[in-house]
Amino acid sequence: PETAINYEVGLKSYLLDRRLRFNLSAYHTIYDDIQRSVSVQVASGAVSTLITNAASAKIDGVELEMTIQPVDNFSINANGSYTHAKYDRFVDAILGNRTAEKFPLPTWTGSVDASWTLPTALGDLKLNGAWRWRSDTNLRPAAIMASTVTQKAYGLLDARASLHVDSIGVDIAVFARNLLDKEYIIGGVDLDRSSLAYNIVNMGRPRTVGLELRKSFGSR
């Protein structure tokens, strides 16, 4: 089984009469018996995915969280992280020495979201917007044609507006995810070591727009 020993230090604070929350943490993880998958072609010609369990690594990272409320009913949240992951040793019986392989993780991630609540005659109107970003990520590091399974840095924009109708206890919301309709990949299968000589990727969700209706029972 995979095992991990994690060391972490951090700071949690409230400033500016508790209108600013600032959290900072750093961690160091020792990771042993990491499981990794690899796609190979067997004697019958079919492609099979095998799991190897022979890797050890160290992961260092820093995480930042911040929330600021400049005025009542309006807040901004920001998060960021840095991750440095490196194998100490990764040798399997199929591909040999994979110690120099990258982890299928982004080095940098970040997000910002804002929320504004406006009182109306019907009830509270809430407006939300969020931007989520991540740096380049090789999703299948064992692939020969790395560029076909590497997602370049990208960001996604989401938005939501909801109204709570006090008199009937109903929330009405309209939302949009991936508002800018960004094309991006979230996973894949590396087949380029087989006679097929290509890779398959899984695409992330395109722009999604919807309407939501929710009825609340009891106290709100």
N, C-alpha and C positions, 0 to 999 in steps of 0.2 A: 504493500500500500504506500501511497504518497505520504510523506511526513514533512512538516514545516515547523521551524522554530522562529518566532517573530519577536523582535525587540523594537519598542516604540517609545518615543518621547514626544511631548506635545505641550502646547500652550493654549488655554482657553481664557478669553477675556471679554469683558463688556466695558465700553467706553462711551463718552459723550452722553452721560445720563442714560445709559443702556440703549441708546439709539444705534450704536454700532457694536456688532458682535464680530470678534476676530478669533479664529481658531487656526493654529498651525501645528502640524505634526510631521515627524520624520521617522522612518522605519527601516529596519534591516532584517531581511528574511533569509534563513538558510533552508533550502528546499532540497529534499532527497527523494530518490526513487520516483522522479517525475515521469508520468505517462505521456507518451506522444504517439500519434498515429502516422502511418505512412501507407500510401497506396502502391501495391505491387501487382505485377501480372503473374498469375500462377500457370502451371503446366498446361492446363486446359485452354488457356488464352483469356480467361476471365480476369477481371481486375478485382483484387481483394484488398480491404483495408485492415492492416495489422497494427496492434498496439505494442509498443516497446516500453520497457520500464527500467531504464538503465541510466538515467540522467540525474545529475546534481547541479545546483545553481545557487547563486546569490542574487537577491533582488533588493535594491535600494530605492527609496522613494521619498518624496515630499508632497504633502497635501495642504492646501490652503482653502479655508472657507470664510466667507465674509458676508454679513447681512447689515444693511444700513437702512434706517427709517428716517429720512430727512424731515418728513411731515407725517401727521397722523393719516392713516389709511393708505399710505404709499410706502412700498419697500422694494429694495433691490438686493438680490442674492447673487454672489459670485463665487465660483469654485474653480480651482486649478490644481493640477497634479503633474508631477514629473516622476517617471519610472525608468530606472536603469537596471535591466535584467541581463545576466550573463551566465552561461553554463560554465561550471568548473570542469565537468567531464560529461561527455555524451557520446557513447559508443554503442551502436547496436549491430546485430548480426546481419542486417539487411543492407544498410547504406554505409556502414563503417563509422569513421570518426565524424561526428556532427557537432563537435564542441564549438566550432566557430559560427554555428547557425544563430540567427536572430530569434528572439521570442516573438510570437504572434500578438504583440501588444503595441499600442502607440506609446511613444516616449512622452508626449505632452497631451493633455486633455484640458478643456476648459469649458465653462458655461456661465451664462449670465441670464437671469430672468427677473422680470419686474412685475409687480402686482399692485393694482390700484382699485380701491373699493369706493364706490360713490353711492351715497344714500339717495333713493328716489321715492316718489309717492307710493310706488308699488312694493318696493323692497330694495335690498342692496344689489347694485350692479357691480360685478367684478370683471376687470380687464387684466389679462395676463399675456405676457410675451416672453419667449425663451429662445436663446441661441446656444446651441451645443456644438463644440468643435473638437476635433482630434487630429493629431499629426499623422504622417505617413505610417501605414501598417502593412507589413508582409503577412498575409493571412495563412499562407502555406509555405513556411520557410524551407521545406524539403524540396520544393519544386525547382526544376532546372530553369524554366522560363519564369523567373521571379516577377517580372513586370506584369505578367498576365494575372497574377493573384495578389498584387500589391495595390492597396487603395491609397491614393494620394490624399493629402490633408484636405479636409472638407468640414463644412459646418451646416447645421440644419436649423431652420427657423420654424418655431411653432407659435400659434396664437389661439387665444380662447376668450370668449366673452360670455358671461353667465348672469342671469337675473333671477333672484329669488323673489317669488310672488308671495308675500307674507299671508295674504288673505286665504289662499288655498294650499299653502305649503308645497309649492312646486318650484323646481329649478329648471329654467330653460336656458340652454347653452348652445352656442355655435362655435365650432372649433376647426382649426386647420393644422395638420401636421405636415412637416416638410413643405412649408408654404411656397418655397422657391423651386420646388420640384427637382431637387438635386438627385442625380443618378449616382449611386454608390454601391459598393459591394460589402457584404457582411460575413462572407464565408466562401469556402470553395473546396474542391477536390482536385488534387494534383495527379494527373494521369500522364504527364509528359515523360515519365520513365518507362511507360509501357509502349506497345506497338501503336496505340492510339495517338500518342504524341500530341496531346492537347490537355488543357485544364478546363475545369468547370467552375463557375462562380455563382454564388447566390446573391441576388440583388436585394437591396434594401427597399422598403416600401416607398412608392411614389407619393406625390401630393395626395393627401386625404382630407376631404372636407366633410363635415357631418353636423347633424343636429341631435342634441341630446335632451331628453325630458326625464326628470326624476321627481318622484313624489316622496315626501318625507312624512313619516308618522311619528307622533309623540313630540317631545320638546326638541327644538332645533339647537 
